[in-house]
Amino acid sequence: MNPTCRNVLVVDDQEVVRLSYLRSLGSAQCEIETVPGGDEALQALERRPFDLVTLDLRMPGTDGMTVLRTIKEKWPESEVIVITGYPSIESAKEAIRLGASDYLAKPVGPDDLVNAAARAMLHKEWTLRPDATQSEETSHCNDAARGDCRRAA
């Protein structure tokens, strides 16, 4: 897992799923907090920011899509992986449209979860990082007007 993964919020109404994700991501050197529902997830986010949120869609109380929408409005720097036992094309499209970095169908194996988390953290790193390609290109441009601008290889 990418070292930028400092803390993860696992949101699922099934305790066995929360414990499984805790073990999988804990082995990837992440600090993990688990909560059983959407309302608790939003309360946890109010207390402190999370690099990554794994989010179930169907839970009692506030559903996952509502939580996803709120996370992206209030904490857009948090990456969200939607994980659902009821996958559909419609919910996948909606989750991605709302800003989820990934959409996985249960059951999710440990490697799949760790790989999705690593992709999300890489996405976060590139989103928050200045455009390195632009800087490299600029450093190779002596005089663009004379055609001396070379694209970095």
Secondary structure, DSSP 4 states (H G I P E B T S, - for coil): --TT--EEEEE-S-HHHHHHHHHHHHTTT-EEEEESSHHHHHHHHHHS--SEEEE-SS-SSS-HHHHHHHHHHH-TTSEEEEEESS--HHHHHHHHHHT-SEEEESS--HHHHHHHHHHHHHHHHHHHS--HHHHHHHHTBS-GGGT-B----
